């Protein structure tokens, strides 16, 4: 799964990797395949939900922004030290790429 994030190497992607690895094949990838199909590079942003300690992962297909809505996942169980690294304002979230994200 580490290859999914392309050249995005940071502590944030390491945190995300640890959180997503156990659930990727069963909970995340099937939703993305249904929404966007296989063989596409997707974009994602990560930010904190304003009223909880949940990390929001929003994923979309940059080639079909108007025709395919983004998929939003809420990730809980991340420590306070780790979530402090993520923006609370969605507009300040860094856009990352998901490459080769499916089998």
Secondary structure, 3 states (H helix, E strand, C coil): CHHHHCCCCCHHHHHHHHHHCCCHHHHHHHHHHHHHCCCCCEEEEEEECCCCCCEEEEEECHHHCCCCCCEEEEECCCCHHHHCCCCCCHHHCCCEEECCCCC
